[in-house]
């Protein structure tokens, strides 16, 4: 996995990184990352795991559906569905 300028995603030339893999940085920290020359080391020194931070931020605005609740109600409505047999 490659970390570039606050982005956490495998490299893909000519493609914009998905917002799912971004960690927003203020202007000062963005410049600091570039000046550091080793972004992986920069993140290590901050004590922040950018993969975890990106995932947490993404899930706050794009929560996962409650699959257990959805599947439970759908299965109960389908008496011929093998999964609904006790």
C-alpha positions in Angstrom: 0.0 0.0 0.0 1.3 3.4 -0.9 0.7 6.6 1.1 0.9 9.8 -0.9 0.0 13.2 0.5 -2.6 12.1 3.0 -3.9 9.4 0.6 -4.0 5.7 1.5 -4.5 3.6 -1.5 -2.6 1.3 -3.9 -1.1 3.3 -6.7 -3.1 3.8 -9.9 -1.4 6.0 -12.4 -3.7 8.7 -13.9 -6.6 8.1 -11.5 -7.9 10.2 -8.7 -7.8 8.6 -5.3 -11.2 7.8 -3.8 -12.3 9.9 -0.9 -12.6 6.7 1.0 -8.8 6.6 1.3 -8.0 10.2 2.2 -7.0 11.8 5.4 -7.5 15.6 5.3 -4.5 17.6 6.3 -4.3 21.3 7.0 -2.1 23.3 4.7 0.8 23.4 7.1 0.9 19.6 7.7 0.4 19.0 4.0 3.6 21.0 3.3 5.4 19.3 6.2 4.7 15.9 4.6 6.2 17.0 1.3 9.2 18.5 3.1 9.8 15.3 5.1 10.4 13.3 2.0 9.2 10.0 3.6 5.5 10.1 4.2 5.4 6.7 5.9 7.9 7.9 8.4 6.0 11.2 8.9 2.8 9.3 9.7 4.7 7.0 12.1 6.1 10.0 13.9 2.6 11.5 14.3 1.4 8.3 15.9 -1.6 8.2 13.5 -2.3 5.1 11.4 -3.6 6.8 8.2 -5.4 3.6 7.0 -7.4 3.5 10.3 -8.1 7.3 10.3 -9.3 7.2 6.6 -11.6 4.2 7.3 -13.0 5.9 10.5 -13.7 9.1 8.7 -15.3 7.3 5.7 -17.6 5.3 8.0 -18.8 8.4 9.8 -20.3 9.8 6.6 -21.0 6.4 4.8 -22.1 4.0 7.5 -22.5 0.4 6.7 -26.0 -1.0 6.6 -27.2 -3.2 9.4 -27.1 -6.4 7.4 -28.3 -8.6 10.3 -31.4 -6.6 10.8 -32.2 -6.4 7.1 -31.6 -10.1 6.4 -33.6 -11.2 9.4 -36.7 -9.3 8.3 -36.4 -10.4 4.7 -36.0 -14.0 5.5 -39.0 -14.1 7.8 -41.1 -12.7 4.9 -40.0 -15.6 2.6 -41.4 -18.9 4.0 -39.9 -21.0 1.2 -36.4 -19.7 1.7 -34.1 -22.4 3.1 -32.4 -19.9 5.4 -35.6 -19.2 7.2 -36.1 -22.8 8.3 -35.3 -23.2 12.0 
